[in-house]
């Protein structure tokens, strides 16, 4: 049994697929930028996410859409910390902080956040690994080719699965060497982060190959541009494409799905689990 300890919560990753809700406190995220920029809007959204079936809420104050320019650390802090203070005692599921800045992570962890989601896989800030190790929390290590501002400028791979796998092995070694426990490491192949259309589709198709690394797999496919390219649809029209991608990811070994549309994807995940994990689904009824 793979059990992920997130503060006072224990997530049994073998019995079900977990839904991580995306809560961006940003003016420029590709889908929900500006929707939850006020504290009251963000608070209401967090509460609604839990009611709609989220298992984890991932709070971020920096857009990582292609071409984005990050705010400074003070601005990021001002976006996320007041919200965490507001909801930490209202929400009864784990909260994650989506940041690559160690001081933002530290402030969030001091308030009771129980997971760190680092899109740079501990490469963005030399102290992040120390902070994660000190607080003994799970950390998501994501693969990204380049940085958000430049990552979609002609990315190229000879073998995308092999290259991401090698990246993960190196990052796992780095994390462990800095005191992070093996059982606290999760991996995200970074759909859309320095990837071509064919790379994104291959990652989902071959997701099980990363299972050989022995770490839970997190994946974010929600409304991303690869869906738009396949279906020729704008971001607002990509719900069904997201549902298909979520289903395929679960069938190919994903443990945690990072999504925007909580109520809809909660049903998709439950139904897929009922087919793939019938005994566990029956036990939970």
Beta strands, then each sheet from edge to edge (+ up, - down):
strand 1: 3-6
strand 2: 9-12
strand 3: 18-24
strand 4: 56-60
strand 5: 94-98
strand 6: 115-118
strand 7: 138-142
strand 8: 185-188
strand 9: 216-219
strand 10: 256-259
sheet 1: 1+ 2-
sheet 2: 3+ 4+ 5+ 6+ 7+ 8+ 9+ 10+ 3+
end
